[in-house]
């Protein structure tokens, strides 16, 4: 059995578990600690170290992946969504490696979720273009063509009607404004219509914790392409980045698993 640790850093929570890479099964309880207020580098590093320690001795002996809500280029965080702007321009991969005392694989959180859905979930064996959106504190996206990730798309920050769409259509906005499902869909519909106009995907996958309530809102959204809930819900980031810590994602960009 090949196992690895996946750690998923989000705007409201930091989650982690030990994963069976062959099946995607979580071999430990999914640990979760609230993301520190403000999301500063030092506070998030402290919290990740604490969570890593809670995973037990096995975590110190296996590959580790960490995913983060930012554009990630060569281990450097080039943006910061729902965390401190102090992350912008940091050599984040190196900082996590120094704190955890080991090499890690580090990438965008929605990209990790997209890889998980290709390997284990709703995008497995799906040809053509798949567009994954993760609805949560913000809106993350992953584009996958014939199973190959196109990284760092950040389509949750498209401006629609002059507004950054995640500020009005993320789950956090729905909760903050106490929107009904119908009211929320009225904000999501123009977003998905615009995505479809730009990319003409063959499949939409909608993830994030809210996907467990997909019956409440997905049937209200109209798209030409099929739209399905993510299979892996909020575990996708953990599973995807754990898989990538064992399987070199650079090779994955070159060689499609379903071509």
N, C-alpha and C positions, 0 to 999 in steps of 0.2 A: 504493500500500500504506500502510495506517495502522498504525503501530507504537507500542508503549508499553512501559514498564518495570513489572514487577510484583515486589514484594518481600514475602515471607511470613515473618513473625517467629514462631517457635515456641519451645516450652520447651526443646528440645534443639538446634535448628538454625535458622539464618537463611538463607533461600534467595532467589535472584533470577535473573531472565532478562529479555531483550528479547522481546516477544511480537508476532506478527502478529495484529492484532485480528480480521481477517476470518475466520481459520481456527483461531486458538488455537495455532498452531505456535510453538515456541520458536525464535527466530532466532539465539540464542547458546547456548553451553553453560549449563546450569543451575549457577550458582555456589552453593556452600554453605559457610558458616562456622559452627562450633559456637557456640551461644548462650553468652555468658559466664556462668560460675558465679555464681549469685545473681541474675542478670538485672536488675541495677540500671539506671536510666535512662541514666546517663552511659556505662556500658559497652556497652549495646545501641545507643545512638546512635553510638558510636565504631565498632562492628562494622558497622552498616548503612552508614555512610559508607565504610568500607573495601570492603565488598561492592559498593556503587554504583560506586566507582572502578574495580573490576575488570571492570565491564561495558563499558568502553570509551567512546570519544568519542560514539557514537550516543546513549548514555544521557543525555547532558547536553542533548540537543536535543529530546526527546520527552516526552509526559506520563508521570507517575509515580504509581503507587498503592502504598500500604503497608498490609498487614493485620497484625493484632495479637491475641493471645489475651486479649481483655478486652471487656466491654461498652463500646461507644463511643457517646457522645451528644454531638453538635455538636463533635466533635474532642477531647473529653475522655475519658480512660480512667477508667471508673467502677468497675472491678474489676481483678483481676490474677490470672491463672491460670498457675501454674508459672513465674512471674517475680516480681521483688521487689514487695512491697506498696507501695513508694514510688511506683509508677505510679498508685495510686488517687487520683483527683482532679486529675491533671496535665493540662494543655493539651497533650496529646501531639502532636496534628496540628501545632500551631504549632512545637513543639520540633523535629520532623522537617523541617518546612519551613525553619526557620532553619539547621539543620545541612546540608541538601542544597542550600540556596540557591534554592528554587523552590516553587511551589504543588504540593501533592500531594492525592490522594484517600486517605482514611484510614478504615478500618472493621475490624470483627471478622473474624478469620481464617476461622471456619467459614462466616460469611455470604458471604465472598468465594468459598469453595469451592462453596457452593450456587449462586451466580450462574454460576460456570463450568460446572457441570453442567447448568444450564438453557440456557445459550447454546451450549455445545459438546458436552455429554455425555449422561448417562443420563436426565436430567430434561427434555431437549429435547422440546417438543411433547407433554408429559404433562399432561393436565388434572387438576384436583382438587388435593388436598393431597399434597405430597411432603415427607418428613421425611428429611433427610440427617444422618447421624452420622459424625464423623471420629474414628477410634480411633487414639490415639497416646500422647504423653506424658500427655495428659488426654483428655477426651471433649468434642468440640465438636458443636454442632448448628445446623442451618439449617432453617427452615420456609419452604416456597414454595407459594403457592396460585395456581393457573393461571399459573405462571411468575413471580409477583410475590413478592419477598422480604418476609417479616415479620421484622424485624431483632432481634438481641440476645436470642435465646431462652434460651441458656445451660442447656439441658436436661441437660447432662452433670453438673450439680450437683444433680439430684434426689436426695432421700434415700430410699433403699429399705432397709428393715430398720434404720432409724436411722443409716445410713451414707451419706455422699456417694458416689454410685456410681462416680465416676471414680477414687476412691482405691483401689477394689478390682477394677475391671473395665477400666481403661484398659490399653493395650498395656504401658505401663511397669510396671503391677502384675503382669501375666503374666510379664514378663521378670524382675522382681525376685524373684518367688516360684517361678520355673521351673515354671509351670503347663503341663500338657498342653493340647492343643486342647480336649479334652473337659472338663477341669477349668475352663478359661476360659469355655467356653460355658455351663457351669452358673451362672456369674456374670452372663453377658450375657443369658441367657434371661429372668430376671425383669425386667431393665431394659427389654427390647423389649416384653415383655408389658404392662408398665406404660405405656410410651409409646403402645402401640396402644389401651389402655383410655382414655387421656386424650384422644387426638387422632384416632383412627380414620383414619389416613392411607391414601391410595390406593396409595402406593409408598414403601418404605424404600430408601434408598441408603446403602451403607456405604463410607466412604472412609478415607483415611489410608494410610500405607505398607503396613500389614498387608493391605489389600485385594488386593494382588498375590497373596496366599495364600488368597484367598476360598474356594477349593475345600475347604480344610481345616476351615473353621468355619461358613460361611454355611448349608450344607445341614443343619447340626445345630440351627439356630435355627428355631423354629416360630412363624409369624405368619400371620394371615389375609391381610394385604396381601402382595403380592409383595415380595421383598427381593433387590436386585441389588447387585453391586459398583460402586463409582464408576468411571466410564470414565477419569477423568483422574489417578487415583492421587494422588501427592504433588505434582503440578504444579497441582492445582486452584486453590489459593490464589493462586499467581502469576498464573495465567490470568484468574481472576475479578477480581482487583483491578486488573490491567492493563486489562481491558475496561471496568471502572467508571471508570478515569481518563480515558477517552475518551467514554463514554456516561454521562450524568448519572444516578446511581442514584436520585435523588429522583423523576425522571420514571418510572423503572422501577417504583417503588412504585405510581404512579398508573395506569400503562397496561400492562395485561398483554399480552405478546407473542403469547399463544395464545388470548386470549378471543374 
